[in-house]
Amino acid sequence: MNNQYHRVRLFGALAIGFAAAGAPLMPAAARERPAPKISMGEARAIALKAFPAKIIKSELERERGGSGLRYSFDMRQGKTWREVGVDAMTGRVLENSPEGANPAD
């Protein structure tokens, strides 16, 4: 019984260790974020063309859809809020959807 207890603790510690060390064990190419082909300025112009409004917040993020790398813009026109997503590799508008009155950060 004592031997089984130590075996369970050892396997638990190994599992936690491997989970914590998983990111460094990934190949470098999988960890690195590819450089966007579209600049933030170009993406802003595309977003403003899709929805002419004031850009309140902008960010570069990984998200499903398109190339997986997108610029996201929270935009406001009067009381209307929208989120516009622009693919950072192609410049294609991936999202142009309504947001609530105070979009979450």
Buried (B, 14 or more C-beta within 10 A) or exposed (E): EEEEEEEEEEEEEEEEEEEEEEEEEEEEEEEEEEEBEBEBEBBBBBBBEBBEBEBEEBEBEEEEEBBBBBBBBBBBEEEEBBBBBBBBBBBBBBBBEEBEEEBEE
